[in-house]
Amino acid sequence: MLKVENLCKKYPTFCLDNVSFHIPAGVIVGFIGQNGAGKTTTLKCIMQSVLPDSGTICVNNKSMAMHEEENKQIISFTTGAFDYYRNHTLQKIANVYKTFYHDWDDEVFKKYCLKFKLDTFKRVKELSAGMRVKFALALALSHNAQLFLFDEPTSGLDPIARDEMLDVFQDIVLEGDKSILFSTHITSDLEKCADYIIYIDNGKILLACPKDELLDSHAIIKGSLDNLTEDICQRCVAVKTNKFGYTGLMKRSYLLPTDSFVTERPTVEDIMIYYNKGVQQ
């Protein structure tokens, strides 16, 4: 579905460094990393709104550089809440928006407006932040896209609305011919719906694999400071200490039968925090 290979983009204070990943059809991929790590730059490079210095981007085996207009017909790119044309009604915006897409479907747009309780006679400025996110999603879902790129799509939504949106994400990929790549800081959303995780830090991809494989291959370890040895520290991705003891993240392949510490399955947030700490050390 989407293949990114050796993507590079240099700025005076930041560089995307040979970013590579592959997203097959029928999956939801969570794109994580701290602010400034390169998530939005990567998404903009995929869309060619920022031109990369080098590397290749292909959608359904067609180069974005060579087939940009054709590829964009099957891509939906949404950056959080819809904050443009604040004095226009939702229907007027939709009427303009649909002229850019060959496969726009008015009935699908109406269906999602009804589902999201969007009044199309309202102006953008009259919507809450959460409703503007829903409007952006309704537009994205109404032109038969196959690849959805969402930059912080659940930002500004309350927990109930976020859960509703995640259900929509799962419906999108249900038939196996569409995929979603979405960046987020809300790692609990990834726990609910992501199939794959891509973790970027300072412009480099640190991890890219199925979510369950990632979580199953790591362990949170806990023990008392008296039992924290240099060997344990070296085997960990990173370790945190306090007056009550220590916690760390370790690859399960590094666990030994003689280890006496407590282990538990990590969360996506644990993976992100400890790998970030390990990079900084």
Secondary structure, 3 states (H helix, E strand, C coil): CEEEEEEEEECCCCEEEEEEEEECCCCEEEEECCCCCCHHHHHHHHCCCCCCCEEEEEECCEECCCCHHHHHCCEEEEECCCCCCCCCEHHHHHHHHHHHCCCCCHHHHHHHHHHCCCCCCCEHHHCCHHHHHHHHHHHHCCCCCCEEEEECCCCCCCHHHHHHHHHHHHHHCCCCCCEEEEECCCHHHHHHHCCEEEEEECCEEEEEEEHHHHHHCEEEEEECHHHCCHHHHHHEEEEEEECCEEEEEEEHHHCCCCCCCEEECCCHHHHHHHHHHHHHC
